């Protein structure tokens, strides 16, 4: 989990099982600084999300990898079926605003 941010520019559609949610899901781990930062951005923006801790639910790591095609975290799955991997603060705020999820 580097300081460098990367976003899946194609915003590919995730597998059908992961695409059935109308909520934002953040896949991460508490030891991951980028994951803590993502949760903070969502909390400060009053944007609701469900956090999936990959330490407590190791099987969810396969779901996150299926969504992103990568093992990097956090993986953020949005209600519009797009996703971001290790996004910058600006990328998250832009997506929160685009989807009207909070006060970005």
Secondary structure as GFF3:
##gff-version 3
##sequence-region A 1 104
A	DSSP	three_ten_helix	16	20	.	.	.	ID=ss1
A	DSSP	beta_strand	25	28	.	.	.	ID=ss2
A	DSSP	alpha_helix	33	44	.	.	.	ID=ss3
A	DSSP	beta_strand	50	53	.	.	.	ID=ss4
A	DSSP	alpha_helix	60	68	.	.	.	ID=ss5
A	DSSP	beta_strand	75	77	.	.	.	ID=ss6
A	DSSP	beta_strand	83	85	.	.	.	ID=ss7
A	DSSP	alpha_helix	89	99	.	.	.	ID=ss8
###
